[in-house]
Amino acid sequence: MLQKLGRVLSVTPSQNLIVKLNNAPKIGASVIDENLNTVGRIFDLIGPVSSPYAVVKASVKDPKKLVNKQLYVSPLRR
């Protein structure tokens, strides 16, 4: 089962994605899009506890295409 991460708000000059979180994941978690393609890893959590954001280190060529898209946290593989 996929866990919703949140919606991409913007891309930083260093090509990281800023995601408005639905619920806080673990740093280092793998991030995927609705097509189950890996788009990056959670690099940092920022902002107030009541309204957190994730910084995702993108692993895709054109991260700007992900703005306004819903992203998900990949289930942990054991």
Secondary structure, DSSP 8 states (H G I E B T S, - for coil): --EEEEEEEEE-TTSEEEEEESS---TT-EEE-TT--EEEEEEEEES-TTS-EEEEEE-SS-GGGGTT-EEEE-----
